[in-house]
């Protein structure tokens, strides 16, 4: 299931000092059709250790090539290599596009979408904005984009170009922490008070079809809380988080009614690509760890409960998910779980990776 395909690097462009946009040509035998807002999971060997990292697609559905934005992270092996050593002609290996950070496109829709981005969290929005404005000719976007200063704004020129193309349908409001703005509301950090003023004077939330949030988790949590406070239903709020060094959320559990948690092991059956394997696993192992230990080709990337690449479904049995940055409550209720963060509670489990 965790199949990787070769993609040839056809172009590399600097967007800001510490970020690159990489253009890729997929293997023609692989299906790399994507939905706006999805991401690619790459793998690379560093000194005998395989690293997997996920990066958002920033190209639109109608663009001729697939592009991803990669911002350098301090001590990040893959991002450092991509920003310093990756060259045109190199071959990267990636899984087909994944992710659910999008709203279905409808050519007849007349929606107003609201987006909040922080730093490199703008990357998936390039794809979402380009694709939606092209395929929903009566819809529009309002983007609030937070950065430290003007020089750190990723895709600044691309956003200006999109504003010029869709003058009446795209509004971009920059919030800069260090650089003063003409309007004090857009200077400094995002706060509850500023959000309340934005919702009172700039944006009518009842008219918003969907709100997207992508950035550092503290910012995302704050924005989501204020949206809910002002009456936006949870199902209209979509999140995307790739950074795994943010403070973790409280553990979210799927089922906690296990009758006997004293067993040291669990009998688990895991289905991947239609093939099932059964074995005993330890209670202190995650489902993903057990699958990989038994040489199953289970998909994974961040292993931090962030990217949802390791998504599985609990068909039978009880598990506890100790961290979750990707799944909504209704998905957990339906039995979906992040296998990298899921540990057995019952003496029997049936897990399916085939969705």
Protein Blocks (a to p, Z undefined) as FASTA:
>chain_A
ZZcdddddfbdcdfblmbccddddddfkbccbdcehiacdddddeehiacddddddfbdf
kbcbdcddddddehilklmmmmmmgcghiacdddddedjddcdddfkbccddddddehjl
lmmmmmmmmmmmmmmmkbccddddddfblklmghklmmmmmmmmmmmlcccddddfklcc
fblklgcjddfklmmmmmmmmpcfklpmbdcddddfklmmmmmmmmmmnopafklpccdd
fbfkbccdddddfbfcbfblkbfbdcddddeehiacdddddfkbcfklmmmmnopacddf
klnopnommgccdfbdcdddfbdckbcfklmmnopacfklcccfbfbdcddfbZZ
